[in-house]
Amino acid sequence: MIGQTVSHYLIEKRLGGGGMGDVYLAQDTTLASRQVAIKVVRPELLGQRGNRTRLLAEANMIARLQHPYICEIHDVGELEEGHLFLVMAHYAGGTLRDRMRRPMAPAEAVSIALAIARGIGHAHGHDIV
């Protein structure tokens, strides 16, 4: 996908992947040339009954949340092959998983845990979690 354009997002590089799909760094070619993260959902996840509808509904719910500890969803779309993709804010600096693999001071661990709890609390307050 590197070098391809998805909607109006130019794919620059692969950032990683997980159980849900692959994540790419992309350039938004229409809005301030901002960098975004695009998650392309694995097609086998969408083949199961109701998963496509559920994923779109969850993306719409999360997109309405505004909180510093919740990743913003900017857009959702579908590739020609039928794969769904989510366009999210890109935050430089690596993943939480990568950070957890290195030693950290107790104060930093508490700070991370509080940020996660605040984000989950905000989502819970909007009947999402």
VEXVO-42963 format. One record per residue (C-alpha): residue in three letters; y, z, x. Coordinates in nm, 4 decimals, always signed. Example, Ala and Ser with C-alpha at 12.3 -4.5 7.8 and 13.67 -1.06 7.14 Angstrom:
ATOM res       yy       zz       xx
ATOM ALA  -0.4500  +0.7800  +1.2300
ATOM SER  -0.1060  +0.7140  +1.3670
REM end
This chain:
ATOM res       yy       zz       xx
ATOM MET  +0.0000  +0.0000  +0.0000
ATOM ILE  +0.2310  +0.0355  +0.2999
ATOM GLY  +0.5142  -0.2166  +0.2713
ATOM GLN  +0.4496  -0.2853  -0.0974
ATOM THR  +0.6996  -0.2200  -0.3735
ATOM VAL  +0.5863  -0.0096  -0.6688
ATOM SER  +0.8384  -0.0460  -0.9500
ATOM HIS  +1.1604  -0.0070  -0.7486
ATOM TYR  +1.0096  +0.2125  -0.4757
ATOM LEU  +0.9302  +0.0673  -0.1328
ATOM ILE  +0.6198  +0.2366  +0.0137
ATOM GLU  +0.6856  +0.3453  +0.3734
ATOM LYS  +0.3816  +0.5498  +0.4766
ATOM ARG  +0.0886  +0.7558  +0.3515
ATOM LEU  +0.1589  +1.1288  +0.3529
ATOM GLY  -0.1858  +1.2499  +0.2546
ATOM GLY  -0.4338  +1.2783  -0.0242
ATOM GLY  -0.6323  +1.5197  -0.2301
ATOM GLY  -0.8556  +1.5520  -0.5308
ATOM MET  -0.6041  +1.3908  -0.7635
ATOM GLY  -0.5019  +1.0940  -0.5493
ATOM ASP  -0.3078  +0.9658  -0.2512
ATOM VAL  +0.0561  +1.0497  -0.1797
ATOM TYR  +0.3003  +0.8093  -0.0165
ATOM LEU  +0.6521  +0.8375  +0.1160
ATOM ALA  +0.8728  +0.5750  -0.0462
ATOM GLN  +1.2338  +0.4655  -0.0605
ATOM ASP  +1.4022  +0.4466  -0.4003
ATOM THR  +1.5780  +0.1099  -0.3791
ATOM THR  +1.8032  +0.1670  -0.6810
ATOM LEU  +1.9253  +0.5272  -0.6668
ATOM ALA  +2.1117  +0.6236  -0.3502
ATOM SER  +1.8235  +0.4991  -0.1341
ATOM ARG  +1.6655  +0.8435  -0.1623
ATOM GLN  +1.3191  +0.9173  -0.0286
ATOM VAL  +1.0566  +1.0115  -0.2842
ATOM ALA  +0.6886  +1.0985  -0.2850
ATOM ILE  +0.4614  +0.8801  -0.4965
ATOM LYS  +0.1230  +1.0118  -0.6037
ATOM VAL  -0.1189  +0.7368  -0.7069
ATOM VAL  -0.3800  +0.8959  -0.9314
ATOM ARG  -0.7455  +0.8213  -0.8577
ATOM PRO  -0.8742  +0.5731  -1.1172
ATOM GLU  -1.1951  +0.7676  -1.1785
ATOM LEU  -0.9866  +1.0591  -1.3074
ATOM LEU  -0.8250  +0.8368  -1.5677
ATOM GLY  -1.1543  +0.6936  -1.6873
ATOM GLN  -1.2585  +1.0201  -1.8476
ATOM ARG  -1.1661  +1.0485  -2.2124
ATOM GLY  -0.8204  +1.1893  -2.2749
ATOM ASN  -0.7254  +1.2316  -1.9088
ATOM ARG  -0.4582  +0.9585  -1.9093
ATOM THR  -0.2885  +1.1053  -2.2173
ATOM ARG  -0.3140  +1.4600  -2.0800
ATOM LEU  -0.1713  +1.3621  -1.7416
ATOM LEU  +0.1255  +1.1835  -1.8998
ATOM ALA  +0.1921  +1.4780  -2.1325
ATOM GLU  +0.1801  +1.7247  -1.8410
ATOM ALA  +0.4112  +1.5063  -1.6310
ATOM ASN  +0.6610  +1.4952  -1.9179
ATOM MET  +0.6506  +1.8737  -1.9571
ATOM ILE  +0.6976  +1.9348  -1.5852
ATOM ALA  +0.9776  +1.6761  -1.5642
ATOM ARG  +1.1806  +1.8891  -1.8057
ATOM LEU  +1.1626  +2.1942  -1.5781
ATOM GLN  +1.4565  +2.2596  -1.3497
ATOM HIS  +1.3776  +2.5222  -1.0870
ATOM PRO  +1.4199  +2.5388  -0.7088
ATOM TYR  +1.0496  +2.6206  -0.6605
ATOM ILE  +0.9062  +2.3462  -0.8823
ATOM CYS  +0.8802  +1.9901  -0.7556
ATOM GLU  +1.0859  +1.7503  -0.9656
ATOM ILE  +0.9131  +1.4545  -1.1290
ATOM HIS  +1.1518  +1.1580  -1.1405
ATOM ASP  +0.9344  +0.8870  -1.2902
ATOM VAL  +0.5865  +0.7887  -1.4008
ATOM GLY  +0.4408  +0.4409  -1.4190
ATOM GLU  +0.1363  +0.2215  -1.4051
ATOM LEU  +0.0280  -0.0263  -1.1394
ATOM GLU  -0.1127  -0.3668  -1.2343
ATOM GLU  -0.4645  -0.2371  -1.1650
ATOM GLY  -0.4141  +0.0345  -1.4272
ATOM HIS  -0.3596  +0.3210  -1.1834
ATOM LEU  -0.0997  +0.5747  -1.2884
ATOM PHE  +0.1578  +0.6940  -1.0398
ATOM LEU  +0.3979  +0.9874  -1.0386
ATOM VAL  +0.7292  +0.9718  -0.8528
ATOM MET  +0.8376  +1.3121  -0.7290
ATOM ALA  +1.1028  +1.4630  -0.5087
ATOM HIS  +1.0103  +1.4483  -0.1416
ATOM TYR  +1.0471  +1.7698  +0.0555
ATOM ALA  +1.0247  +1.7321  +0.4324
ATOM GLY  +0.8516  +1.9937  +0.6396
ATOM GLY  +0.4802  +1.9739  +0.5656
ATOM THR  +0.2514  +2.1245  +0.3078
ATOM LEU  +0.1852  +2.4834  +0.2137
ATOM ARG  -0.1755  +2.4306  +0.3256
ATOM ASP  -0.0556  +2.3300  +0.6729
ATOM ARG  +0.1758  +2.6316  +0.6910
ATOM MET  -0.1016  +2.8698  +0.5852
ATOM ARG  -0.3151  +2.7549  +0.8794
ATOM ARG  -0.0685  +2.9035  +1.1285
ATOM PRO  +0.0069  +3.2716  +1.1875
ATOM MET  +0.3074  +3.4078  +1.0010
ATOM ALA  +0.4972  +3.7319  +0.9834
ATOM PRO  +0.4356  +3.9514  +0.6772
ATOM ALA  +0.7957  +3.8963  +0.5621
ATOM GLU  +0.7432  +3.5187  +0.5595
ATOM ALA  +0.4158  +3.5557  +0.3680
ATOM VAL  +0.5912  +3.7712  +0.1073
ATOM SER  +0.8761  +3.5201  +0.0819
ATOM ILE  +0.6314  +3.2343  +0.0196
ATOM ALA  +0.4354  +3.4373  -0.2364
ATOM LEU  +0.7559  +3.5291  -0.4222
ATOM ALA  +0.8699  +3.1659  -0.4321
ATOM ILE  +0.5346  +3.0600  -0.5776
ATOM ALA  +0.5425  +3.3435  -0.8311
ATOM ARG  +0.8966  +3.2537  -0.9392
ATOM GLY  +0.8032  +2.8893  -0.9896
ATOM ILE  +0.4917  +2.9802  -1.1880
ATOM GLY  +0.6914  +3.2350  -1.3883
ATOM HIS  +0.9480  +2.9708  -1.4800
ATOM ALA  +0.6754  +2.7277  -1.5889
ATOM HIS  +0.5033  +3.0047  -1.7853
ATOM GLY  +0.8322  +3.0816  -1.9594
ATOM HIS  +0.8279  +2.7222  -2.0839
ATOM ASP  +0.4654  +2.7464  -2.2080
ATOM ILE  +0.3269  +2.5304  -1.9277
ATOM VAL  +0.1061  +2.7713  -1.7343
REM end
